[in-house]
Amino acid sequence: MKYNKGAILRAIEQPMLRNDLPSFDTGDTIRVDYKVVEGNRTRVQAFEGVVIARKNGKGARSTIMVRKVSFGEGVERVFPLNSPMISGITVVRRGRTRRSKLYYLRDLRGKKARLRTDVGRQEDDRAAVRAARDGADEAS
């Protein structure tokens, strides 16, 4: 008897998927609020950087790699997107890229490591925020 393994995996992974994450792509600067456990306390720590890779598509195992430069040293961190340890993701800036993996940024320093701003997507974000704010003002 043959089993449809893809359908079985989707049925198992479906309850673990999150739908509260914003849409973003590689090249975007995001702030990931990640829960850190220290002893018996938990706190939220922000990690802000450029998304240089997205892996494993849209499933429960999808991850993003975020890179930032801290005190002159490049720091990269991989976040599982559907993890309950992520308390929120905020898009800070939209970047314009022509590649899906931006590993070449590791070799660049200073101004050469900057990405161009995608003005069109950034204006769409601002318009959506304005529309939501105007809708909330009219409702009250």
N, C-alpha and C positions, 0 to 999 in steps of 0.2 A: 504494500500500500504506500502510495506517495503522499507526502505532506507538502503543503504550500508553506515553506519556511518563512518567506517574506511576510505572508499574512499573519502568521503566528507571532513573529517579532513585532509587527505593527500593533497587534492587539495587546501585547505586553507593554510596549513602550508608550502607547497612547495616553494613559493616565498620567505619565510623568512629564509630558510636554507642557511648557509654559506658554501662555498667550499674552502675557503682560509686558513683553519686551518690545522696544521700538525697532523699527527697521533701520538697519545700517549696513554698510558695505566696507570692503577693504579701503583704506585710505582715510576713513573717517576717524576723527579724534573723539574718543568716548571716555566717560567716567564710570567705572565699575565699582559699585558699593558692595564690598565683600565682607561677610561676617567672619570675624577672627575669634577663635576660642583661646582664651588665656586662663588656664587654671579652671576655675568654676564660673568665670565671667565671659560674656561674649560682647564684642563691640563691633562697630561697622568701620571698616577702613576703605578709603577711596583710592583707586588706582587709575590714574588718568594717562592715556597714551593713544598712539595710533594703532589701529587694527591692521596688522600686516598679513594675517592669514585667517581664513575660515575653512574648517575641515568638517567632513562627514555630513554635509548638506543640512537638511532641515529636521533630521530625526532626533531622537533622545540623546544620541551620543555626539551631537555636534559641539564643536569647540571653536574658540577664537583665540588668537595669539595677539596680545597687546604689548607694544613696545614703548618705553619712555626712556629719557635720558635723565638720570638722577646723579647730581654732583659729578658730572662729566663721565659717568659710566652708564653704558646702555643696559637696561633691565628689561627682560622679556618675561611675560607670564602667560600661561595658558589657562583659560577659564572654560569649564564645561558650561554651556549656555543654559541648560535646563537644571542646573544644580540648585538645591534649596538654600545653599550658602550665599547665593547672589541675592542681595536685597533690592537691587535696582541698577538699571543701566541708563545713562543720560548721554545723548549725543551732543557734544560740545561744538563740533565744527565738521563740516562736510568737505572731504577731500576728493579731488578729481584724479583718477588713476586710469590706466589702460591695462592693468594686469590684475590677476586675482591673488597673487602672492607677491608681497613687497619685501622679499628677503634682501634685495639690493640696498635697502636703507641701512643695513648693518655696517656697510663699508663707508657710508657717507657721513660727513661731519659738518656741523654748523649750518649755514644757510643752504647748502646743497641738499641737506636732509629734509628740507621743508617740501610739502606738497602744495600744489595749487588748490585754491578753494573752488569748490563747485558751486558757483553763485546761484545757478538755477535751483538746485535741490535745497540750498540754504534759504532762498526766498520762499520756496514752497513750505518749508518748516515754519517760517515766520508768519506766513499767511494762515496756516492752520492754527497756530497759537492765537493769532488775532481773532480768527473766526470763533474759536472756542471761548475766548474771553468775552467777545461781544454777545455770544449766545448766552453765557452765564449772566451777563449784565441785564439782558432783556428778560431773562427768567425771574430775576429777583425784583 
